[in-house]
Amino acid sequence: MATGRNKLPDFFSEDGIDPVESATGKRQPHTEDSATSAGKAAKTGLSPKKKAGFYLSLEILERFNRKFYELKLAGIPIDNKSALLELALAFALDDIDKGAKSRVLHRLGR
């Protein structure tokens, strides 16, 4: 019979699995829940953020890092790499929305 000591994570939770909690079995104190985070983001005009995981080629990653630091050295007011990537992705998605005139779709062979 299982004791209540080692509770299994809720795999259907909206928050996902906390890696620290999974590794140590200890619950981490949450400073704010996702609803509070979304509420704060709405008040500041920022979108709520979520970590994304995907792979990039080494060439693109090195180019991205180099460009980020070039912009910083040039005095361009860019907060962090996430802000630059989000902006670049927004431009790419806007371009895809152009349909037949899209440079991204052209590169994909469409």
C-alpha positions, 0 to 999 in steps of 0.5 A: 500500500502506498503512503501519501509521502511520494505523490505522483505528479498530475500529468494532466495539470495545465502547469506541466511537470516541475523538473525540480519537484520530479527530481527531488520529490519536494514541492517548490513554493509557487510565487504566482500561478499561471492565472496571476501571471496572465493577469500581470501580463495583460496589465503590462501589455505583454503576452504571457510567456511559455518556454519552447523547446526545439532544435536549431542548426549550429550555424543558425544558432551561432549566427543568431548569437553573433547578431544579438551581440552585434546589436547590443554593441551597436546600442540597439535597445534589445532586452534579451535573446528571447525578445529578438527571437520573438520579433524575428519569428513574428516577422517570419509568420507575417511573411508566411501570411502573404501567401504567394508573395512570401519569401519564407514559403518560397524558401520552403519550395512552395 
